[in-house]
Structure formats: C-alpha cells, structure tokens
C-alpha cells in the first residue's frame, strides 16, 4: 500500500472535458446569434460567426460593433 501512487490525472481530465463542452456550445450559440444579426445588417455571416464565437466572453461587444457599422 505504501508503494502505490494515486493517479489524479484522470479526474482532472474529466473535469476539463466537463467544462469544455458547455463552453464550446456557448461559443457556437453566440457566434450563431452574431452571424444572424450580421446577415440582417448585410454583413458576412461566416466572418461574424467566427468573431462572435471567439469573442463570446464579451458577447454584447460584437453586437454593439455591428450596430455602429453602417448597413451594406
């Protein structure tokens, strides 16, 4: 019993996966909402999807930027 080491990497990996799945889902949703709003304003959906997904922690900033840009 003294010679055995406890492998603690497995629970940490599970927590990383457990946290990553909702974060990726939230990034996808915010990118999608931003892309739809960009399409309404005449902008590129693909570019604004990427910006919205990458900047999802500051989600309203992408929408404010789109609101300030003139319509195409």
Long-range contacts (C-beta under 8 A, 24 or more apart in sequence): 26-56, 27-53, 27-54, 27-56, 28-53, 30-56, 30-59, 30-62, 31-56, 34-62, 34-63, 34-66, 37-63, 37-66, 38-66, 41-66, 41-69, 41-71, 41-72, 42-71, 42-72, 43-69, 43-72
